[in-house]
């Protein structure tokens, strides 16, 4: 069977499912929208910057699509219509201020040093690579200009959150998904002139954003031996509470961030002061589980609780690698662990620790040693 025949068969199946769904067949509707669920989730995440908010937006999207299926006239492709619903549900969530907490300015037992700046983006979450792997292999539309890896990086997601909602949506639809101006206008229920104007302003803002500075160095291939070597060196310094070792791994203009805390630290000196301030008491050990987020290396850190005989999480750290150094370190709180399928508590027993890790497919180690082998002896 050639590709044309396969495509025709697929269209016939979709048409049959659509007809059944319009009669109230919920199972047919689920089969109809299932191929788009993950990409809609990623789309909502790009707009909202939160995997939790994205899940809510997708649920509302599918409910609205189910209830409004009778109004789908087929003038646009089903995928485009679903993106129209999802985009508008996400913009509604932004207007409602969904899940936007008050910025945290203190950490128990820590006196943070003076920051380099106060972040404008305090609500940001990482996206697990294990979920990104569920995206379809279809290439973006003909007008897409953002590389796939760049379009999900934390730097890009952060930069998007600084754009006004309409500009944010337009840039995603045009430059990431590759929709034509006429299609984006349909999705946003606006004019092509409005889309063109918003895209021009959004592109100008992103070009001026230092977070997307491409002169920091080229990142090694994801999962490559070079990337693993760099990450391993950072993890060894981190678990040993070796502040000079951590700082030596950072680029000169590296950023250190801890959302929802708004304090951000740039440069080796500022980062050194920050890590020195948060260093735990001597002898307090750390373990890590390697994972990936936003197509970047990451790890969950656990601290020893000697009273309970277990290891408790302190968060997920996502790294941006530039050349052979780290250009950004972002620590996210323990609330994101569930999205990565990571345990809230690691047992003290090394064998049980390995079993707990293997039970969570997203926690695949980038570097082979188990957590107990990364625990410093001192």
Secondary structure, DSSP 8 states (H G I E B T S, - for coil): --HHHHHHHHHHHHHHHHHHHHTT-HHHHHHHHHTTHHHHHHHHHHHHS-HHHHHHHHHHHHHHHHHTGGG--SSS-HHHHHHHHHHHHHHHHHHHTTT----B--BTTB-----SEE-S-------BHHHHTTS------TT--S-TTGGGSHHHHHHHHTS-HHHHHHHIIIIIS---HHHHHHHHTS-HHHHHHHHHHHHHHHHH-GGG-GGG-----TT-HHHHHHHHHHHHHHHTT-HHHHHHTEEEEEEEEETTEEEEEESHHHHHHHHHHH---TT--EEEEEEEETTEEEEEEEEEETTTTEEEEEEEEEEEEETTEEEEEEEE-GGGGGGGT--SEEESSHHHHHHHHHT-TT---SSSS-GGGGS---
